[in-house]
């Protein structure tokens, strides 16, 4: 799993590389840009789950402003998905804690 060094408003540093945009961290360690803005879509989580994530950590922004529709979260959980929706700094800590123990994917919003 990738190592997230830090996150602050407007950027995240992963494996020494600075990203000034939202990212998806795939279970195989790839990091790709995310363009969903303040709405996390069910399809984004489904992609990471199909790639083999046991857990998906969603960073909803530094202040937790980004949202995922509750009905989408419940639909995914009813299918057995383990999803954590947290403020992005907290999401990064959960990602670090689970990394190496479980197959984890993440969607991280880096602004509000």
C-alpha positions as CSV (number, residue, x, y, z in Angstrom):
1,X,0.0,0.0,0.0
2,X,1.1,3.6,-0.6
3,X,2.4,5.8,2.2
4,X,0.6,9.1,2.7
5,X,3.1,11.5,4.2
6,X,0.7,14.4,4.8
7,X,-2.5,16.1,3.9
8,X,-3.4,19.7,4.2
9,X,-5.9,22.0,2.6
10,X,-5.5,21.7,-1.1
11,X,-2.9,19.0,-1.3
12,X,-1.9,15.5,-0.3
13,X,1.7,14.1,-0.4
14,X,1.9,10.4,-1.3
15,X,5.2,8.6,-1.6
16,X,7.0,11.9,-2.0
17,X,4.7,13.2,-4.7
18,X,2.5,16.2,-4.1
19,X,-1.0,16.1,-5.5
20,X,-2.9,19.4,-5.6
21,X,-6.2,17.7,-6.4
22,X,-8.4,15.0,-5.1
23,X,-7.1,11.4,-5.5
24,X,-8.3,7.8,-5.6
25,X,-5.8,5.4,-4.1
26,X,-6.4,2.0,-5.6
27,X,-5.8,-1.3,-3.7
28,X,-2.8,-2.1,-5.9
29,X,-1.2,1.2,-4.8
30,X,-1.9,3.3,-7.9
31,X,-2.9,6.9,-7.3
32,X,-5.2,8.5,-9.9
33,X,-6.8,12.0,-10.0
34,X,-10.4,12.3,-8.9
35,X,-12.7,15.0,-10.3
36,X,-15.9,14.5,-8.4
37,X,-15.8,17.7,-6.4
38,X,-18.0,17.8,-3.2
39,X,-20.0,14.8,-4.1
40,X,-18.5,11.3,-3.8
41,X,-20.3,9.0,-6.2
42,X,-21.3,5.4,-5.5
43,X,-19.6,4.4,-8.8
44,X,-16.2,5.7,-7.5
45,X,-16.5,3.4,-4.5
46,X,-17.7,0.5,-6.6
47,X,-14.6,0.8,-8.9
48,X,-12.3,0.4,-5.9
49,X,-14.3,-2.5,-4.5
50,X,-14.2,-4.3,-7.9
51,X,-10.4,-3.9,-7.8
52,X,-10.3,-6.0,-4.6
53,X,-10.5,-3.5,-1.7
54,X,-11.8,-5.1,1.5
55,X,-12.2,-1.6,2.9
56,X,-12.8,1.8,1.3
57,X,-11.8,4.9,3.2
58,X,-13.5,8.1,2.0
59,X,-11.9,11.4,3.0
60,X,-14.7,13.9,2.8
61,X,-12.5,17.0,2.9
62,X,-10.4,18.8,5.5
63,X,-13.6,20.1,7.1
64,X,-15.9,17.2,6.0
65,X,-17.9,19.2,3.5
66,X,-17.9,16.6,0.7
67,X,-20.8,14.1,0.9
68,X,-21.9,10.8,-0.3
69,X,-25.6,10.1,-0.6
70,X,-26.7,8.1,2.4
71,X,-28.8,5.7,0.2
72,X,-25.6,4.9,-1.8
73,X,-23.7,4.2,1.4
74,X,-26.4,2.0,2.7
75,X,-26.8,0.1,-0.6
76,X,-23.0,-0.6,-0.7
77,X,-23.0,-1.7,3.0
78,X,-26.0,-4.0,2.4
79,X,-23.8,-5.8,-0.2
80,X,-21.1,-6.3,2.5
81,X,-18.9,-3.3,1.7
82,X,-16.9,-1.8,4.6
83,X,-16.8,2.0,4.0
84,X,-15.5,4.6,6.4
85,X,-16.5,8.3,5.7
86,X,-14.4,10.7,7.6
87,X,-12.8,14.1,7.4
88,X,-9.8,13.7,5.2
89,X,-7.1,14.0,7.9
90,X,-8.9,11.2,9.9
91,X,-9.3,9.2,6.7
92,X,-5.6,9.3,6.1
93,X,-4.9,8.0,9.7
94,X,-7.4,5.1,9.2
95,X,-5.7,4.3,5.8
96,X,-2.3,4.2,7.6
97,X,-3.6,2.0,10.4
98,X,-5.2,-0.5,8.0
99,X,-2.4,-0.5,5.4
100,X,-0.6,-3.7,5.4
101,X,-3.3,-5.5,7.4
102,X,-6.2,-5.3,4.9
103,X,-6.6,-4.6,1.2
104,X,-7.6,-0.9,1.3
105,X,-8.7,1.6,-1.3
106,X,-9.4,5.3,-0.7
107,X,-11.0,8.3,-2.2
108,X,-9.6,11.6,-0.8
109,X,-11.1,15.1,-1.2
110,X,-8.3,17.6,-0.4
111,X,-10.2,20.8,0.1
112,X,-13.1,21.8,2.2
